[in-house]
Amino acid sequence: MEKNLWLAWLQMRTADIRMMVPTYVAFSFGMLVLLSFGYDHVANMKWQTAIVIVVVNLWALLINDGVIADIAAGAEDMDPTFEDTALGREYKKAPLALFRVIFAAGAVLFAIAELAALYR
């Protein structure tokens, strides 16, 4: 892949993950506050709240998994001059598949915890 296109693609995908992580953290924190202090307000809207929880966690999972998959694929498309650098060698060794598993497990566990708090 041409070097500038490769760099632009990686920059775009890392911008996606930098957008998604704070958004997901803010949603999870907001849901924690809502379920802790505003439970009476959502008691009559449990199934609607459950749908929001599932959709947002699925959305976060799909976006982050796609980003990590694209970043992992980028390791295969490195320019040969970059591939021979110390940074290029470290990039190829990064455990990106493990990061995908960790985030997937985290998203599923967060959804389960939020649903358990909702249906306490």
C-alpha positions, 0 to 999 in steps of 0.5 A, spaced: 500 500 500 502 507 498 505 510 504 501 516 504 494 512 503 497 507 509 498 513 514 492 516 512 488 510 513 491 508 520 490 516 522 483 515 520 481 509 524 485 511 530 481 517 530 475 513 530 477 509 536 479 516 540 472 518 539 469 511 541 472 510 547 470 517 551 463 516 548 463 509 551 466 511 558 461 517 558 455 513 556 457 507 561 458 512 567 451 516 565 448 509 565 451 508 572 449 514 575 442 513 572 441 506 575 444 508 582 440 515 583 435 515 578 432 508 578 425 511 580 425 514 573 427 508 569 423 503 573 417 504 568 421 504 562 425 498 563 425 494 556 426 501 553 432 502 557 435 495 556 434 496 548 439 502 549 444 498 553 444 493 548 444 497 542 450 502 545 454 496 547 453 492 541 455 499 537 461 500 541 463 493 540 462 493 533 466 500 532 472 498 536 473 491 533 473 493 526 478 499 528 482 494 531 481 489 525 483 494 521 489 496 525 492 489 525 491 489 517 495 495 517 501 491 519 501 487 513 500 493 508 506 496 511 511 500 507 518 495 506 522 501 509 517 502 515 517 495 516 525 494 517 524 499 523 524 498 530 517 501 531 515 497 525 517 490 528 514 492 534 507 494 530 508 487 527 508 483 534 503 487 537 497 482 540 492 486 537 487 479 537 488 479 544 486 487 545 479 485 540 478 479 545 479 484 551 474 489 549 469 484 547 469 481 553 469 488 557 463 490 552 459 484 554 460 484 561 459 491 562 452 490 558 450 484 563 452 489 569 448 494 566 442 490 565 443 486 572 443 493 575 436 495 571 433 489 573 435 488 580 
